[in-house]
Amino acid sequence: MIQDTLGNRLLALADILIKGVSFLLVLFLILLMIIGAPMTMLGGVAMLTAVINWPLMAYRQRRR
């Protein structure tokens, strides 16, 4: 009888821990989407700008 209630308590505790970790993981992924998407977009714009400006800068230096 005592082992049965102890087992049930351990299962309930494990269930609460699993739900808590899952909730934190979902919050982390949402935060990553909110922060990561603009950072990725800014990185892409910076790379595109560098790729476009590189030949232009070389051309300007050649004209001098």
C-alpha positions as CSV (number, residue, x, y, z in Angstrom):
1,M,0.0,0.0,0.0
2,I,2.8,2.5,0.9
3,Q,4.8,1.5,-2.2
4,D,1.7,2.0,-4.3
5,T,1.2,5.6,-3.1
6,L,4.9,6.3,-3.4
7,G,4.9,5.0,-7.0
8,N,1.9,7.2,-7.8
9,R,3.6,10.2,-6.3
10,L,6.8,9.6,-8.3
11,L,4.8,9.2,-11.5
12,A,2.9,12.4,-10.7
13,L,6.2,14.2,-10.0
14,A,7.8,12.9,-13.2
15,D,4.7,13.9,-15.2
16,I,4.9,17.5,-13.7
17,L,8.6,17.7,-14.5
18,I,8.1,16.5,-18.1
19,K,5.2,19.0,-18.6
20,G,7.3,21.8,-17.1
21,V,10.3,21.0,-19.4
22,S,8.1,20.8,-22.4
23,F,6.5,24.1,-21.6
24,L,9.9,25.8,-21.2
25,L,11.1,24.2,-24.5
26,V,8.1,25.6,-26.3
27,L,8.7,29.1,-24.8
28,F,12.3,28.8,-25.8
29,L,11.4,27.9,-29.4
30,I,8.9,30.7,-29.7
31,L,11.5,33.2,-28.3
32,L,14.0,31.8,-30.8
33,M,11.6,32.4,-33.7
34,I,10.9,35.9,-32.6
35,I,14.6,36.8,-32.1
36,G,16.2,34.5,-34.7
37,A,14.1,35.5,-37.7
38,P,15.0,39.2,-37.7
39,M,18.7,38.3,-37.0
40,T,18.7,35.9,-39.9
41,M,17.0,38.6,-42.1
42,L,19.6,41.2,-41.0
43,G,22.4,38.8,-41.7
44,G,21.0,38.0,-45.2
45,V,20.7,41.7,-46.0
46,A,24.2,42.4,-44.8
47,M,25.6,39.6,-46.9
48,L,23.6,40.7,-50.0
49,T,24.9,44.3,-49.5
50,A,28.4,43.0,-49.2
51,V,28.0,40.9,-52.4
52,I,26.6,43.9,-54.3
53,N,29.1,46.5,-53.0
54,W,32.2,44.4,-53.5
55,P,32.3,44.6,-57.3
56,L,31.3,48.3,-57.1
57,M,34.1,49.2,-54.7
58,A,36.6,47.3,-56.9
59,Y,35.3,49.2,-60.0
60,R,35.6,52.5,-58.3
61,Q,39.1,51.8,-57.1
62,R,40.1,50.8,-60.7
63,R,38.7,54.1,-62.1
64,R,40.9,56.1,-59.8
